[in-house]
């Protein structure tokens, strides 16, 4: 009888420890999400960087400068064709002189920011989390779909059909990377409005670029399928950003353009 009591007590303790560990993992993710959302809300910095963006129909190599009117882009090469200095400058000045184009870029950026924030907020609840390792001041956690999660939007249905790993910087609670794979098909209205097929992958890498500021440096999305209501989900894209340089918070479009043309061709 005493042996049975001890076995039951040990089993109970192990169960409590496992539950506490699982809760700690979720709290760890929640802390990272809160940190990212707060940092994004407080970030008013502007940066200049070099970007190579590849999609099936368009490959661009360019310098980008963030300003209050939008991102100025000095396109060096598009689909293998070099642009002359005059062509590069003409594109930039066309953007500077066109408030409608600026507003369109601004609205698109706001929509992307809202969707990114929404997905961040869903991370702790949409997945079941478990720590898989610690290295170089970072903690890696594995995530898989939470069967109790009810996706509130169609976009989050795709998000919640993924499994993968996320790495978080321990000291700053910032997300270093997140990598996932579609583990099941997602159909919209039985496939009438589109479907996303299992096997697709995404990978986002981030790093501190200076002054406690973090930026996405690598994005790789390879998702198979079609979706009529949100084209961005069905994408094939590889985007790399390097050579970050901080600009003044109040940098003017003229000053940013000058900085762009001070950069060397890559």
N, C-alpha and C positions, 0 to 999 in steps of 0.2 A: 504493500500500500504506500509506504514512504517513497519507494522508488518511482511509483506511478506519479505521485504528487510532484516529485522533483522533475520528472520528465515533462509533465504538463507545465510546470513553472518555467522551465527552460524554454519550452516551445513558445509560451506566452511572451517571455522576454525577447526571444528572437523575432517574433512577429512585431512586437512594439518597436524594436530597433529598426527593423526593415521599413516599417511605416514612417518612423521619424526620419530615416535617411532619404526616403522618397520625397517627404515633405521638404526636407532641406534642399534637395535638388531643385524642386519647383521654386522655392524661395530664392535660390541662387539665380535662377533664370529671371524671376520677377525683378530682382535688384538690378540686373543688367538691363532689362527693358526700361525700368524707371530712369536709369542713368542715361540711356540713349535718348529717350524722349526729352528729358530735361536739357541735355546737351544740345539737341537739335533746336529746341525752343530758344536757347540762349545764344546760339551761334549767329553772329552777324559778320563773320570774317569773309574776305574775298581772296580768291586764290587764282594763280596762273599755273597751268599744267599742260603737259604734252599728252595727247590722246591718240590711240589707234583703235578705231571702231570698225568691226567687221560684221556684216550681215550677208545673206545669200545674194542680195542685189546691190549692195553698196559697201565699199571699203574706203574709209577716210582716215588720213593722217593729218593732224591739226594741232595748233596751239590754241588753248582756250583761256580767256580771262573773264572772271566773274565781276560784274559791276552792278550798280543799282538799277540800271535799265535792262539788264539781262546779260547773257553770256555772249561775249564777242569771240568769234571763231576765225582764226587765221588758217584757212584750209591750204595745206601744202600740196596734198596729193589726193585725188579722188579716182577710185577704180583704176589705179596704176598710171594716171595721167597727172603730170606735174602742172601746177598752176603758176603763172607768172606773178611777179610782185604786184603788177597792176591789177590782175584778176583777184588776188588775195585782198588787196586794199579795197577794191570796188565792192566786194561782198560785205566786208565789214562796214563800210560807210553806208551801204544800202540798208543795212540793219539799223545803224545809228539814226538814219533819217526817216525811218518807218515806224512810227508808234504802234501801228496795227500789228506789225510783225512782232514787236516787243511784247505787246499784250498777249498775243497768241502763245508765245514762248512762256510768258509768266503764268498763264492759266494752265498750260500743260505741266509746268513745274509744280504748281500748287496741287494739281490732281495727283501727280506722282508722289508728292510728299504726304498727302492725305492717305493714299493707299498704303504707302510704306509704314506710316504710323499705325494704321489700322492693323496691318499684319503683325507688327511688333507687339501690339497689345494682346493679340490672340496667342502669341507663342506659349505662354505658360499653361493656358487651358486647352489649346488644340492638340497638344502632344503629351505623351508620357516621357519623362526625362530620367536618365540614369548616367551618373558620372563614369567615364571610362578611362580617364587618365589625367595626370598633372605633369607638366613639363615646362621649363623655362618661364615660370611665373604665370602660366596659363592653365586653365582647366578645360578639358574637353568633355562634353556630354553628348550622349546618343539620344535621339528623339524618334518616336514612332507615334502614329496616329492614336489619339485618345478615343476609344469607342464611345465614350459618354459625351463627346463634343458634338454640338449641333451647329454646323457652319451657318453664320447669319447672312452670308452673301454668296453669290455664285463664284466669285473670285476666291473666297475662302474655302469653298469646296475643293478647288484645285490645290490650294495651299495645304489643306488637311489630309490630302491623299499622298503625302510625302513622308519619307523616312530618311534620316541622315545624322549628321553630327554638327555640333556648334562648339566653337572654342571661344572662351571668354578670358580677358586679361584680369587676373586676380586683384591687382593693386587698384586699377581704375574702374573695374566692373564694365569694361567696354567690350563689345563683340568684335572679335578678331576675324572670325570666318564662320560661314554657315554653308554647308553642302548638303544637298538633298537629291533624292531620286523618287520619281513617281512609282508607287508600288501597286497601283491599281488604276484601271480606266475610270475616267469621270465623264459622264454623259449628261447633256443638258436637254431636258424635255425628251428623254429617250433617244437622244442623238440628233433630233431634228434641228436643234440650234447649235450643234457642234459637239465635239467630244475630244478629250485629251487622253492620249494613250499612255499606258504604263511603260516605264523604261526611260522616260525623259529625265534629264538631270539639270541642276542649276548649282552654281558655285559663286559665292561672293567673298572676296578677301578685302580686309580693311587694315589700315595701319595708322599709327600716330605720325603726323607729318610735321609736327612742331607746335610748341606752345600749348600742349594738351589737346590739340585739335586732331580729330580722326576723320579720315576720308576713305571712301571706297576706292580701291586701286585696281581691282580686277573683278570683272563680271563675266560669267560664262553661262549662257542659257541655251539649252538644247532640248526643247520640249516638242514632242510630236503630236500633231492633231490640228484641229481647227475650232475656232470659237467665234461665232458671228457677232457677239455682243461686246467682246473685249479682245481686240486683235493682239494686244501686247502680251497676252498669256501664251499665245501660240507663236513662239519666237525661236529664231536661231541667231544668236549674237555672242560675239566675243569682244569685250571692251577692256582696254588696258590704259591706265593713267599713271604717268611718272613725272619726274622733274617738277615737283610742287614748289611754288614760290609764293609767299604771302604778299598780298597787295594792301595798300592802305584801305581802311574801312570806308573811307569817303572817296575812293579813287574815281576819277571822272572817266567817261568813255574815251576822251582824247588821250588822257594819260595811259589808260589801259591799252589803247591801240599802239601807242608808242612802245610800251613794254613788250607787246606781242612781236613787233618787228625788230626788237632788240635781241630776240632769241635766235639761236642758230637752227638751221634745218637739220632734221634728224635723219 
